[in-house]
Amino acid sequence: MTLDRAVLAFAGFVVLLGLALAATVSPLWLLLSAFAGLNMIQASFTGWCPAAIVFRRLGVKPGVAFK
């Protein structure tokens, strides 16, 4: 798995987790999904993503989007 795919999979997981928690625990968990969405938008413009930094340090091989 490349860094790009790992970041996208993690973002998708966070969005779905936020939605599940909002449906079962509290609507305030929608803020987690909003945060993930905003982070994806800023990463598309800047190329900087905190999750990419963490995955890179964990040894995930690089992709083409996050250098």
C-alpha positions in Angstrom: 0.0 0.0 0.0 1.3 3.4 -0.9 1.2 6.5 1.2 -1.5 8.0 -1.0 -3.8 5.0 -0.5 -3.1 4.8 3.2 -4.1 8.5 3.7 -7.3 8.1 1.6 -8.2 4.9 3.5 -7.6 6.6 6.8 -9.7 9.7 5.8 -12.5 7.5 4.7 -12.4 5.6 8.0 -12.5 8.8 10.0 -15.5 10.1 8.1 -17.4 6.9 8.5 -16.4 6.6 12.2 -17.7 10.2 12.8 -21.0 9.4 11.1 -21.5 6.2 13.0 -20.7 7.9 16.3 -23.1 10.7 15.4 -25.9 8.3 14.7 -25.3 6.3 17.9 -23.8 8.6 20.5 -24.1 12.3 19.9 -24.6 14.6 16.8 -21.5 16.5 18.0 -19.4 13.6 16.4 -20.3 15.1 13.0 -17.5 17.6 13.8 -15.0 14.7 13.4 -16.3 14.1 9.8 -16.2 17.9 9.1 -12.6 18.1 10.4 -11.6 15.2 8.1 -13.3 16.8 5.1 -11.7 20.2 5.7 -8.3 18.5 6.1 -8.7 16.7 2.8 -9.6 20.0 1.1 -6.6 21.9 2.5 -4.3 18.9 1.7 -5.5 19.1 -1.9 -4.4 22.7 -2.2 -1.2 22.6 -0.1 0.0 19.0 -0.4 0.6 18.9 3.4 -1.2 16.3 5.4 -0.6 15.4 9.1 -1.7 11.8 8.4 0.8 11.5 5.6 3.6 12.5 7.9 2.6 9.9 10.5 2.3 7.1 7.8 5.6 8.1 6.3 7.3 7.8 9.8 5.6 4.4 10.1 7.4 3.3 7.0 4.7 3.3 4.4 6.3 3.6 1.0 5.8 6.9 -0.8 3.2 7.6 -3.5 2.9 10.5 -5.8 0.6 13.0 -4.0 2.4 13.5 -0.7 6.2 14.1 -1.0 
